[in-house]
């Protein structure tokens, strides 16, 4: 299913490119909006979350992650920040957890005939768990590291796996965009800086992503 969606995005990009021309719409803008996706939380005995001691159903969240999205467009270049939340069904000692997944990426984007926009971004994908009792959040790094408390945003940004993000916008008007995104991980992070792991076609990268839907409104 995920591969079919990725193929569809590539086909739409090719078709749009045939009709490409200079966009009359504003090329420098800041937008905010909402996004929806299927929560990507998976818990099992070998997962990075096992040291936290979560019990209960090993593979469940509330199902849908709801989040916010910001995009700064600078001509062909874009900066995106996305964050979404979902509630975990496992509880430990009566405490439930709010699962936060956030990504900041830098990339490029092109609009075609003021109808379709295509974008590609790359950036760290950070994960935190917020306990319902108000205690210190857990930072969840890649599979090779243990979960940590009191980790700074900078620490998380450097140690988190870098993701690719492909976006397809339907340009509804000069203010609104509705789109679909496909985000998939790599085993690369800025702390180890192993460039060979940035290859998007490595097993477990491009075929293990998630699809999200978003609405963006231009603020200025």
Residue pairs with C-beta under 8 A, 6 or more apart in sequence:
2 182
2 207
2 208
2 209
2 211
3 207
5 180
5 182
5 211
6 166
6 182
6 206
9 166
9 168
9 180
9 182
12 116
12 118
12 168
13 118
13 168
16 112
16 113
16 115
16 116
16 118
17 112
19 112
19 113
19 115
20 110
20 112
20 113
21 112
21 113
23 111
23 112
23 113
23 114
24 114
25 111
25 114
25 171
25 174
26 174
26 218
27 73
27 75
28 73
28 74
28 75
29 72
29 73
29 218
29 219
29 220
30 70
30 71
30 72
30 73
30 218
30 219
30 220
31 70
31 71
31 73
31 177
31 216
31 217
31 218
31 219
32 68
32 69
32 70
32 71
32 216
32 217
32 219
33 68
33 69
33 70
33 71
33 177
33 214
33 215
33 216
33 217
34 66
34 67
34 68
34 69
34 214
34 215
35 66
35 67
35 68
35 69
35 82
35 84
35 181
35 212
35 213
35 214
35 215
36 64
36 65
36 66
36 67
36 212
36 213
36 214
37 64
37 65
37 67
37 84
37 210
37 211
37 212
37 213
38 63
38 64
38 65
38 210
38 211
39 61
39 62
39 63
39 64
39 65
39 84
39 86
39 99
40 65
40 101
40 210
41 61
41 86
41 88
41 99
42 59
43 49
43 50
43 54
43 58
43 59
43 88
43 90
44 50
44 58
44 59
45 58
47 143
48 140
48 141
48 142
48 143
48 145
48 146
48 147
49 129
49 140
49 147
51 146
51 147
52 92
52 129
52 138
52 147
53 92
54 88
54 90
54 91
54 92
54 97
55 90
55 91
55 92
56 89
56 90
56 91
57 89
57 90
58 90
60 88
60 89
60 90
61 86
61 87
61 88
61 89
61 99
62 86
62 87
62 89
63 86
64 86
65 84
65 85
65 86
65 99
65 101
66 84
66 85
66 86
67 82
67 83
67 84
67 85
67 101
68 82
68 83
68 84
69 80
69 81
69 82
69 83
69 214
69 216
70 80
70 81
70 82
71 78
71 79
71 80
71 81
71 216
72 78
72 79
72 80
73 109
76 108
76 109
76 110
77 106
77 107
77 108
77 109
78 106
78 107
78 108
78 109
78 119
78 121
79 104
79 105
79 106
80 103
80 104
80 105
80 106
80 107
80 119
80 121
80 123
80 165
81 102
81 103
81 104
82 102
82 103
82 104
82 105
82 165
82 212
83 100
83 101
83 102
83 103
84 100
84 101
84 102
84 212
85 98
85 99
85 100
86 98
86 99
87 96
87 97
87 98
87 99
88 96
88 97
88 98
88 99
88 129
90 97
91 97
95 131
95 132
95 133
95 135
96 131
96 132
97 129
97 130
97 131
97 132
98 129
98 130
98 132
99 127
99 129
100 127
100 128
100 129
100 130
101 125
101 126
101 127
102 125
102 126
102 127
102 128
103 123
103 124
103 125
103 126
103 163
103 165
103 183
104 123
104 124
104 157
105 121
105 122
105 123
105 163
105 165
106 121
106 122
106 123
107 119
107 120
107 121
107 122
107 123
107 165
108 119
108 120
108 121
109 117
109 118
109 119
109 120
109 167
110 117
110 118
110 119
111 117
111 169
111 171
112 118
114 171
115 170
115 171
116 168
116 169
116 170
116 171
117 167
117 168
117 169
117 171
117 177
117 179
118 166
118 167
118 168
118 169
119 165
119 166
119 167
119 168
119 169
120 164
120 165
120 166
120 167
121 164
121 165
121 167
122 162
122 163
122 164
122 165
123 162
123 163
123 165
124 156
124 157
124 158
124 160
124 161
124 162
124 163
124 189
124 190
125 160
125 161
125 162
125 163
125 183
125 185
126 139
126 153
126 156
126 157
126 160
127 139
127 140
127 141
127 160
128 137
128 138
128 139
128 140
128 156
129 137
129 138
129 140
129 147
130 137
131 137
131 138
136 149
136 150
137 149
138 147
138 148
138 149
139 147
139 148
139 149
139 151
139 155
139 156
140 147
141 147
141 148
141 156
141 159
141 160
142 159
142 160
142 161
142 187
142 189
145 159
151 159
157 190
158 189
158 190
158 191
159 189
159 190
159 191
160 189
161 185
161 186
161 187
161 188
161 189
162 185
162 186
162 188
162 189
162 190
162 198
163 183
163 184
163 185
163 186
163 209
164 183
164 184
164 186
164 200
164 205
164 206
164 209
165 181
165 182
165 183
166 181
166 182
166 183
167 179
167 180
167 181
168 179
168 180
168 181
169 177
169 178
169 179
169 216
170 177
170 178
170 179
171 177
172 178
174 218
175 217
175 218
176 215
176 216
176 217
176 218
177 215
177 216
177 218
178 213
178 214
178 215
178 216
179 213
179 214
179 215
179 216
180 211
180 212
180 213
180 214
181 211
181 212
181 213
181 214
182 209
182 210
182 211
183 209
183 210
183 212
184 200
184 205
184 206
184 207
184 208
184 209
184 210
185 204
185 205
185 208
185 209
186 197
186 198
186 199
186 200
186 202
186 205
187 194
187 197
187 202
187 204
187 205
188 194
188 195
188 197
188 198
199 205
200 206
